[in-house]
Amino acid sequence: MSYWIFQGNPKRFTIDKDKYPDLHDIDSYVEKGKVIDWSVRQKHHVKDIQIGDQVFIWRSDGEEKNSGGVIALTEVVTEPILKDNDVPAVELKVKESRLTAAEGMLLRQQLKELPETKQLLILRAPQMTNYKLTEEEFTYLLDYWNQPSDLTNKTELPLIEKYLHFYKNESDGTLTEIEYIKKSYHFFQQLRDPAFIQQMEWEDFQKIGEHVNAYRMAIARSRAFGRMNASLEKYRDSFHYLVHGNDPIEFRMDQFLNHPDYKLFGIGANALSEMIGNIFPEEYCFYNQRDRVAVENELEVDPQYSRGDSFSQKFVKFQNALKENEIAGKYEAIVGRLTDLPIYYEVDQFFSFVFEKSKLTVEDEDELNQPRYWLLAAGESGKLWDAFKRKDQISIGWSKLGDLQKYNNKKEISEKLKELYEIEHTPMNDALANDQFVREMKEGDYVFIKSVRTKIIALGEIHSPYQYDPENGEHHSYREVKWLREGEWDVSDLPVHTKTLTDITPYEDYLDLLLNRVEMKEYSPSTEAGDLVKDEVSPYTIDKITSDVFMDLEKIEDAIESLDYKKNIILQGPPGVGKTFVAKRLAYLHMEKKQPENIEMVQFHQSYSYEEFIRGFKPNETGHFELQDGLFYSFCQKAQKDPDENYYFIIDEINRGNLSKIFGEVMMLMEADKRGSEYGIKLAYSKGDETFYIPENVYVIATMNTADRSLAMVDYALRRRFAFIDLVPGFHTEAFEENLKSKGISQGFIEKIRTFMAEVNHEITSDVINLGKGFEIGHSYFCPDEVQDEQSWYERVIRLEIKPLLKEYWFDQEEKADDLIQRA
């Protein structure tokens, strides 16, 4: 059985009048209709919907704010069938309906406030019709449906207590990795005895690496405890002072990290915090990045850090904040004790749970909806294919790695591969294959099986999540598959990758060729038939762009209005403000949908010419010159054939090109009032009497870097044809903060970045002689994909990206750049 939410918008809800003549709106439909129809617009779900599936009906807000939520519970009574409008639909038996909060409907704003339901896909991506629920999500909703007062009561609890109740429901009465925790606790308790430390040998110190999470990576453990980096007496004295010194704990920690008498190579702040948490677990919680993100970002506890605080000062403020908010006491009152270990071990596990839940982020709807296509090797020369076929499975090999779910990322997998298989180089491709197999593959994806580089032997659909079974022969890590095609297809003319696993989804032309080759054209993402056809284009709203780009709403509105009346805009700003990224999102917002095929992009440079942009004589495949259309000419032709759609031509770095040379006579047509066929002109390279014009549905968005001193100003004739929108660093925006939080950066560190970059940009704008506002440093330097260690990531950005830029800005005042870097 599968579980679903089907959504209806009261403003746009249509009812079959022939079938339901007495029902006029969504409320009467679910209240009075005993068996009702519902469209299945997310067509990739069609094959999953079965008779007996349970479906919640969700009414969106419509015109009345905060009126949306779950209004009915239904059951599927027919399989999806194609309707007259070519949209599949199912019939649902209404089991119970509640249309108001007083009747017990589940209000959207209340579900958004609870940690167990706030990550529902309908709340994160609310523009779809059909949403698949996990069994866990359905159970929570059903519990609240059966006891709606529980939902109301929980929303009134303080945030920390909401999460504690969530954790209590999710935990099975045990801590994860309990044996590892107990061993660490018992090992470090020995250090509470000063005599034990004074008698420790090097082998005893090396055992620290086995009991600290920061040293789970072999390379980190080897740096700290692979060989002695100081005398044995220094190790003894340093740890004796850390544990038994008479100074306050924060001073001892600072000395241990920084003073030459106590500092030990390879032992950093995160490892130190974990050691302190293990030695004094009744008093101190761990202070790693996971804990900070959970406490500061999700539980919204403010440790009151100050500018210039050392790591140990932050550590103590963090501990004080936990005590002031009585987190340990609330944990015991709500969750109860799960072990006989000191309390902060259990609190740390609670924080880890909160952190894992916080990692769920909104993905692009395309990624949420669409299947991915993979190319997988069946071992050397296809030797594993027989097992794949017999078991209806695929596997990834490298069985020594064990359960891939225990690794946090591909870096950890890479280090383990080097250790287990004694590899000298860094096995990035192998690590990526394992990481994608466990984390990125999903049910509903498709996989091609290759036997050698020249042959494809099968195509299958993935039917299960990642599974691990050490008893499954050589195939410990596997996924279940339904085979759609089996045979032997020669692909020697196609570039088949040598990697074990490759995501080929982005290469649509290549993918079409493979699907054609195995006679599965109906599965092509570019066709109009079959289960895998793309759903309707996703709407792109002002809410979406304000979460995507770090711009003030006023600037966004200026850009959209300028596109309306000017048709051409230039986004100008300093390096790192995301001009190109913003350009594409503004196009989406202006067309009100995310449709990349309506966008073309080019980057100008000093050698770019009229012949490449508009039209000219260029060599063909045989080496002869022939008249060929340029990129912009072809784009305008495409737009002319589709007058009901808007088209957007993005020019990156417009001031890098010789604009008069590139645009030629077409510059006149750029004006908003010179669009359309009546203004067509003959080009320098024309065929007969033909004329060229820019259609009214073409918009031009250009970008310009204001810090590029080597470039001339934009041609004045072209300048008056564009509206100029200034983009500025978005460190101050809420979207920037939310973006960093979604990447695992703690609130305290976000404030550190904001404060430092505010000082840097203030110095830049104050230098009006050499620099000024156009040379500020943008936020994109601090937009990572994923962060495992925020301190290391931050230091790397400062050292390798910000510092060289500041050195270039003040090449004759190095001390000024150095002084700024010192403040980081």
Stockholm file with secondary structure:
# STOCKHOLM 1.0

chainA/1-824         MSYWIFQGNPKRFTIDKDKYPDLHDIDSYVEKGKVIDWSVRQKHHVKDIQIGDQVFIWRSDGEEKNSGGVIALTEVVTEPILKDNDVPAVELKVKESRLTAAEGMLLRQQLKELPETKQLLILRAPQMTNYKLTEEEFTYLLDYWNQPSDLTNKTELPLIEKYLHFYKNESDGTLTEIEYIKKSYHFFQQLRDPAFIQQMEWEDFQKIGEHVNAYRMAIARSRAFGRMNASLEKYRDSFHYLVHGNDPIEFRMDQFLNHPDYKLFGIGANALSEMIGNIFPEEYCFYNQRDRVAVENELEVDPQYSRGDSFSQKFVKFQNALKENEIAGKYEAIVGRLTDLPIYYEVDQFFSFVFEKSKLTVEDEDELNQPRYWLLAAGESGKLWDAFKRKDQISIGWSKLGDLQKYNNKKEISEKLKELYEIEHTPMNDALANDQFVREMKEGDYVFIKSVRTKIIALGEIHSPYQYDPENGEHHSYREVKWLREGEWDVSDLPVHTKTLTDITPYEDYLDLLLNRVEMKEYSPSTEAGDLVKDEVSPYTIDKITSDVFMDLEKIEDAIESLDYKKNIILQGPPGVGKTFVAKRLAYLHMEKKQPENIEMVQFHQSYSYEEFIRGFKPNETGHFELQDGLFYSFCQKAQKDPDENYYFIIDEINRGNLSKIFGEVMMLMEADKRGSEYGIKLAYSKGDETFYIPENVYVIATMNTADRSLAMVDYALRRRFAFIDLVPGFHTEAFEENLKSKGISQGFIEKIRTFMAEVNHEITSDVINLGKGFEIGHSYFCPDEVQDEQSWYERVIRLEIKPLLKEYWFDQEEKADDLIQRA
#=GR chainA/1-824 SS CCEEEEEECTTSCCCCTTTCTTCCSHHHHHHHCSEEEEECCSGGGGGGCCTTCEEEEEECCTTSTTCCEEEEEEEECSCCEECTTSCEEEEEEEEEECCSTTTTCEEHHHHTTSTTTTTCHHHHSTTCSEEEECHHHHHHHHHHHHCHHHHHHHHTSCHHHHHHHHHHHHCCSSCTTHHHHHHHHHHHHGGGSHHHHHHCCHHHHHGGGGSCGGGCSHHHHHHHHTSCSSCHHHHHHHHHHHHHCSSCHHHHHHHHHHCTTTCCTTCCHHHHHHHHHHHSTTTCCCCSHHHHIIIIIISCCCCCCCTTCCHHHHHHHHHHHHHHTTHHHHHHHHTCCCSSSCHHHHHHHHHHHHHHHHTCCCCCHHHHHSCCEEEEECSGGGTTHHHHHHHTEEECCCGGGCCGGGCSSHHHHHHHHHHHHTCSSCCHHHHHHHHIIIIICCTTCEEEEEEETTEEEEEEEECSCCEECTTSTTCCEEEEEEEEEEEEEECTTSCCCCSSEEECTTCHHHHHHHHHHTTCGGGCTTSSSSTTCCCSCCBCCHHHHHHHSCCCHHHHHHHHHHHHHHSEEEEEECTTSCHHHHHHHHHHHHHTBCCGGGEEEEECCTTCCHHHHTEEEEECTTSCEEEEECHHHHHHHHHHTCTTSCEEEEEETGGGSCHHHHHGGGGGGGSGGGCSGGGCBCCSSCCTTCCBCCCTTEEEEEEEETTCTTSCCCCHHHHTTSEEEECCCCTTSHHHHHHHHHTTCCHHHHHHHHHHHHHHHHHHHHCTTTCCGGGCCCGGGGCCSCCSCHHHHHHHHIIIIIHHHHHHHTTTCHHHHHHHHHTC
#=GC SS_cons         CCEEEEEECTTSCCCCTTTCTTCCSHHHHHHHCSEEEEECCSGGGGGGCCTTCEEEEEECCTTSTTCCEEEEEEEECSCCEECTTSCEEEEEEEEEECCSTTTTCEEHHHHTTSTTTTTCHHHHSTTCSEEEECHHHHHHHHHHHHCHHHHHHHHTSCHHHHHHHHHHHHCCSSCTTHHHHHHHHHHHHGGGSHHHHHHCCHHHHHGGGGSCGGGCSHHHHHHHHTSCSSCHHHHHHHHHHHHHCSSCHHHHHHHHHHCTTTCCTTCCHHHHHHHHHHHSTTTCCCCSHHHHIIIIIISCCCCCCCTTCCHHHHHHHHHHHHHHTTHHHHHHHHTCCCSSSCHHHHHHHHHHHHHHHHTCCCCCHHHHHSCCEEEEECSGGGTTHHHHHHHTEEECCCGGGCCGGGCSSHHHHHHHHHHHHTCSSCCHHHHHHHHIIIIICCTTCEEEEEEETTEEEEEEEECSCCEECTTSTTCCEEEEEEEEEEEEEECTTSCCCCSSEEECTTCHHHHHHHHHHTTCGGGCTTSSSSTTCCCSCCBCCHHHHHHHSCCCHHHHHHHHHHHHHHSEEEEEECTTSCHHHHHHHHHHHHHTBCCGGGEEEEECCTTCCHHHHTEEEEECTTSCEEEEECHHHHHHHHHHTCTTSCEEEEEETGGGSCHHHHHGGGGGGGSGGGCSGGGCBCCSSCCTTCCBCCCTTEEEEEEEETTCTTSCCCCHHHHTTSEEEECCCCTTSHHHHHHHHHTTCCHHHHHHHHHHHHHHHHHHHHCTTTCCGGGCCCGGGGCCSCCSCHHHHHHHHIIIIIHHHHHHHTTTCHHHHHHHHHTC
//
